[in-house]
């Protein structure tokens, strides 16, 4: 009797193999047969789950987006003030990206695809949702009434840019240690309960 294949697990195995190949060779330099070899399956088996390399790259992005959304939702549910939740957010996102270096490297291809073909990978919508979630963390339960130095929306945009700018530098320069940048990011970007920044 033939062995039953868990289609969901097999799909995730192929996607993980694609992320490793994209990270190692770049999207443009990767072929379906490379991904099949990495996954230990026949080339035709890849097409049972994904119709093209483009579909694999989009699935990799959607997986990262889903994990980011879950992380942001979890942070939003945590008790405590805005500063505590924002600090947790910065630490959690940096930990995720430092741990998933292959997926972080694939972001270079995702950003490129998002510029070339926004109808294919909608990075604008991803960043709008990302900024909105950070803005919600910044404003939830804030009863101090103090006027912030910048709007929460601008703060969110700068925070997202700072995190991804650190990731970009680490991808190009292996001497940049993402883990070592967590404390500077928290110090510079997380407001204290008194309205300034953490020290």
N, C-alpha and C positions, 0 to 999 in steps of 0.2 A: 504494500500500500504506500503511495507516495506521501512524503512528509508534508504536512500542512504548513503553509507559509503565512505568518502573521503579516498581513499587508501593511498595516500601520508601522510595525517595527521595521520591515524591509524598506519602506519609504524613508524612514528616519535614517537608516544606515546609509542609503544612497545619498541622501542630502548631506549627511556628515562627511561622507567621502568627497562629495563635490566641494564642500567648504574647504577641506584640506587641500584639494587639488587647486582650487582657485587661489588660495592663500600662497601656495608654493609656486605656481606657474603664472598667476594672473588670469583673469577671465579670458582675455584675448588669446592667450597661449594654451588654453585648456581645450581638450576634445572629450566627447562623450566616451570614447574608448578609454581615455585616461581615467575617467571617473569610474567606469565599469571595472577596470583593473584594480583601482584603489579599493573598491567595494568587494572585490573578489567574486564578481558575477559576469555573465555574458553581456556584451554591449546591448543586445536586443532587450535584455531584462530591464535596463534603465528606462527604455521607452514605454514599458508597461506602466510606469509611474510618473514619468516626466516627458513631455513632448519635445523638449529642446533644452539647450544650455541656458537660454534666456529664462525658461520656466524654472530651472534650477536656481539661477541667481535670484529671481524674484521670490522663490520659496525661502531662500536663505534670508533675504531681507525681511520677509513677512514673519519668519521665526524670531528674528531679532526684535522686530517691532512688537510682537506679541509678548515676548519676555520683558521688554521695556515697559509695556503697558501694565503688565501684571505687577512689576516692581513698583511703578508709580502708584498704582491702586493700593498696594500694601502699605506704602509709606503714608498715603493719604488717610488710611484707617488707623494709623498709630495714634495713641494719646500723646498729649504734650503740646507745646507751643509751636509756632511756625518755624522758629529757629532750630528746634530739636528735630523736627521732621525734615527740614531742608538739609541739615547736616547728615541725617541718615540717608537721604536721597543721594547726596554727593558721594558719600562713602560706598553705598550699594552699587551705584552706576559704575564708579571707578573700579570697584572690586570685580564686577561682571566683565568689564572690558579688559582688565588686566588678566583675568582668568581665561577668557575666550580670545586669545590672541589671533587665532586663525580667522575667527569671525570678524574681529576688529580689522584685520588686514583686508578682508573681503569688502569692508565698507568703502575702500578706495574705488572698487569697481561699481559698487552701488551708487556712490555719489556721482561718478561719471555717467552711469546709465540714467540717473535721475535728471541730469542736465541735458543729455542728448535726446532722451525719450521720456519726457514727463508723463506721457499717457501710459507708459509701460510700468515705471516705478515712480509713484507720486510722492517724492520727497517733501514737496511743499506741504502736503496734508500731514505727513508724518511729523514734520517740525511744528506745524500749527498745533497738533494734538500734544506734542511734547511740551511746548511752551505753555499751553493752557493748563496742563497738569501741574507744572512747576508753579505757575501763577496761583492755582488753587491752593497749593501747599503754602505759599507765601501769605495768602489772604485769609485762609480758614481760621476762624476763632480769634482773629486779631481784634481785640477790643481796646487797645491802648489809645487809639484815636490820634496818634502822632502821625504827622505827614512824613512819608518815607522820602529819602533823598532822591530816589528815582521811582518811577511807577513800577508796580509788580510785573507788568508785561515786559518792560525794558530789562528789569532785573533777570527775569526768566530767560530772555534772549541772550543776555551776556553770560549767564551761568551755563546754558547749553553750549554756547560758542567756546567758552573757556574749557569745558570738559573735552569737547571734541577736538579742540586745538591741541590739548595735551596729548590726546590719543594720536593725532596726526604726527606730531613731533616724534613720539615714541616709535611709530611705524617706520619713519624714515631714519631715525637715529637710535640705534640700540643702547647708546649710553644714557638715554632719557629713561628714568625709572618711574613708571606710572604710580607705583605704590608710594614712592617718596613725594609725589605731588599732591597726595590726598590732603595732608595737613595744610599746605599753602592754599589750596582751593577752598577748604573750609574757612580758614582765617580770612581770606579776602572776600568771599562771596556769601557767607552765612551771617546775616545780621544778628546782633546780640538782642536780648530781650529789652535792652534799654534803647534800642533803635540804632545802635552803631554796628560794629562788626565784632565777631568773636576774636579773642586775642590768643 
